[in-house]
């Protein structure tokens, strides 16, 4: 049985030379409501460019991940997020088939 504390991403446990996570450690970036709305709009738009028979939840999840990564790297404009996702449509579709 694995103790619950061993499964947590944040906590006082430390092993080796790696620094311990603290409650102040940011695991995930925080996005403003406006940026979330922009990311969602870009995702909705890019999904319209994918053939209906291939627009699966898995494809949508991959597109969302691309958009989130782009936002985490500083891309915050609708056009930039849409371009990032649109440029990857063919590679993701081929990867998933």
C-alpha positions as CSV (number, residue, x, y, z in Angstrom):
1,X,0.0,0.0,0.0
2,X,1.4,3.4,-1.0
3,X,0.9,6.2,1.6
4,X,-1.2,9.1,0.3
5,X,1.7,11.5,1.0
6,X,3.9,9.7,-1.5
7,X,1.3,10.4,-4.2
8,X,1.1,14.2,-3.6
9,X,2.9,16.7,-5.9
10,X,3.2,19.2,-3.1
11,X,4.5,18.4,0.3
12,X,7.5,18.4,2.6
13,X,9.0,15.0,1.5
14,X,12.4,15.4,-0.1
15,X,14.6,12.7,-1.6
16,X,18.2,13.0,-2.9
17,X,19.4,16.5,-3.9
18,X,16.1,17.7,-5.4
19,X,14.5,20.6,-3.7
20,X,11.3,19.9,-1.8
21,X,8.1,21.3,-3.1
22,X,6.3,23.7,-0.9
23,X,2.8,25.1,-0.9
24,X,4.2,28.2,-2.6
25,X,5.5,26.2,-5.5
26,X,3.6,26.8,-8.7
27,X,2.9,23.5,-10.4
28,X,0.7,25.0,-13.2
29,X,0.6,28.5,-14.6
30,X,-2.4,30.7,-13.8
31,X,-4.3,32.2,-16.6
32,X,-6.6,35.2,-16.6
33,X,-10.3,34.6,-17.4
34,X,-9.7,36.6,-20.6
35,X,-6.9,34.4,-21.7
36,X,-8.9,31.3,-20.9
37,X,-11.7,32.6,-23.1
38,X,-9.2,33.4,-25.9
39,X,-7.7,29.9,-25.6
40,X,-11.2,28.3,-25.7
41,X,-12.1,30.3,-28.7
42,X,-8.9,29.3,-30.5
43,X,-9.6,25.6,-29.6
44,X,-13.2,25.9,-30.9
45,X,-12.0,27.5,-34.2
46,X,-9.2,24.9,-34.8
47,X,-11.7,22.1,-34.2
48,X,-13.8,23.4,-37.1
49,X,-10.8,22.8,-39.4
50,X,-10.6,19.1,-38.5
51,X,-12.8,16.7,-40.6
52,X,-15.9,15.7,-38.5
53,X,-15.1,12.0,-38.7
54,X,-11.7,12.7,-37.1
55,X,-12.7,15.3,-34.5
56,X,-12.5,12.9,-31.6
57,X,-12.1,13.9,-27.9
58,X,-8.5,12.7,-28.1
59,X,-7.7,15.1,-31.0
60,X,-9.4,17.9,-29.1
61,X,-7.3,17.1,-26.1
62,X,-4.1,17.3,-28.1
63,X,-5.2,20.6,-29.7
64,X,-6.0,22.0,-26.2
65,X,-2.6,20.8,-25.0
66,X,-0.8,22.6,-27.8
67,X,-2.7,25.8,-27.1
68,X,-1.9,25.5,-23.3
69,X,1.8,25.0,-24.0
70,X,1.8,28.0,-26.4
71,X,0.2,30.2,-23.8
72,X,2.6,29.0,-21.1
73,X,5.4,30.0,-23.5
74,X,4.0,33.6,-23.7
75,X,1.7,33.3,-26.8
76,X,-1.5,35.0,-25.7
77,X,-3.1,36.4,-28.9
78,X,-6.0,34.6,-30.5
79,X,-4.3,34.6,-33.9
80,X,-1.1,33.2,-32.5
81,X,-2.8,30.5,-30.5
82,X,-4.9,29.6,-33.5
83,X,-1.9,29.5,-35.8
84,X,0.0,27.3,-33.4
85,X,-2.8,24.7,-33.3
86,X,-3.6,25.0,-37.0
87,X,0.0,24.4,-38.0
88,X,-0.1,21.1,-36.1
89,X,-3.4,19.6,-37.4
90,X,-1.8,17.3,-40.0
91,X,0.9,16.0,-37.7
92,X,-1.6,15.2,-34.9
93,X,-4.1,13.6,-37.3
94,X,-1.4,11.4,-38.7
95,X,-0.1,10.5,-35.2
96,X,-3.6,9.5,-34.1
97,X,-4.4,7.3,-37.1
